[in-house]
Amino acid sequence: MNSSERKDDKDESSTFYDTATKVIGVVGAIGAAVSLFSWLTSGSEENGPNEKMMKAPGGNGSIIPRAPFEANPRDYFKNQRQINKK
């Protein structure tokens, strides 16, 4: 009788570990899918790699998008003067 009881214990524990392994696998796959989706949708078209950048005038070497500066350089320099006063 002892040997049959031990077989039942082994079957229960192996069933538990099989189920646990499957659950961990499913959770890992779902996590990977969510991470991939998040990574793919995190970029925006506005700040894409095709946007032209430029060295900011008077910005101590910082890089800014070129389009907003070219659209209204007067406001850029006005903001720079306000920042430098502080």
N, C-alpha and C positions, 0 to 999 in steps of 0.2 A: 504494500500500500504506500509505503514511503516513496517509492520510485514514481508511482503515478501522480502523487501529490506534487512532486518536484516538476514533473512534466507540465502539469497545469500551471504552476508558478512561472515556468519558463515561457509558456505560451502567452500568458497574460502580460509578462514583462516585454516580450518581443512585440506583441500587438501594441502595447503602449508606446514603445520606441518607434515602431513603424508609423503610427499615427502622429507622434510628435515630429518625426522627420518630415512627413508630408505637410504638416501645418507650417513648420519652419520654412520649407521650400516654397509654399504658396505665399506666405508673408514676404519672403525675400523677393519673389518674382513681382509681387504687387509693388513693393518698395522701389524696385529697379524701374518698373514701368512709370511710376509717379515721378521719380527723379529724372528719367529721360524726357518725359513730357514737360516737366518744369524747365529743364535745361533748354529744350527746343523752343519754348514759348517765351523765355525770359528776354530775348533780344527784341529791340524795337526797330522799326524801319527808319525812324528818325535818327537814331544814333548808330546806324549801321557803319560798316567799314568803308562804305563809299562816300561818306560825308567828309568834305575837305576840312582840314584843320589848319591852324596857323599859330605862330608864336604871338602871344598877346603883347601889344604895344604897352610898354611900361608895366608889364605884369610879372616881372622878375623871372622870365623864362617859362611861364605857364603856357599851356596849350589850350586854345579855345576854338569853337566851331567858326568857320569863316563866314558862312551865310548870314547869321545874325549881325555880325560886325559890319559886313558890307552893306546890309540893309539899313543900318542906322548907326554909323560911327559916332555921331554927335552924342547919343545917349551913352555909348560905351565910355567915352572920355569924361562925360559928366559924372557917371558912376565912379570912375577911377579917382576923380578929384575928391568926391565925397568920401571914398574909402581911405584915401591918403590923409585927409584931415583928421580922421579918428585916431 
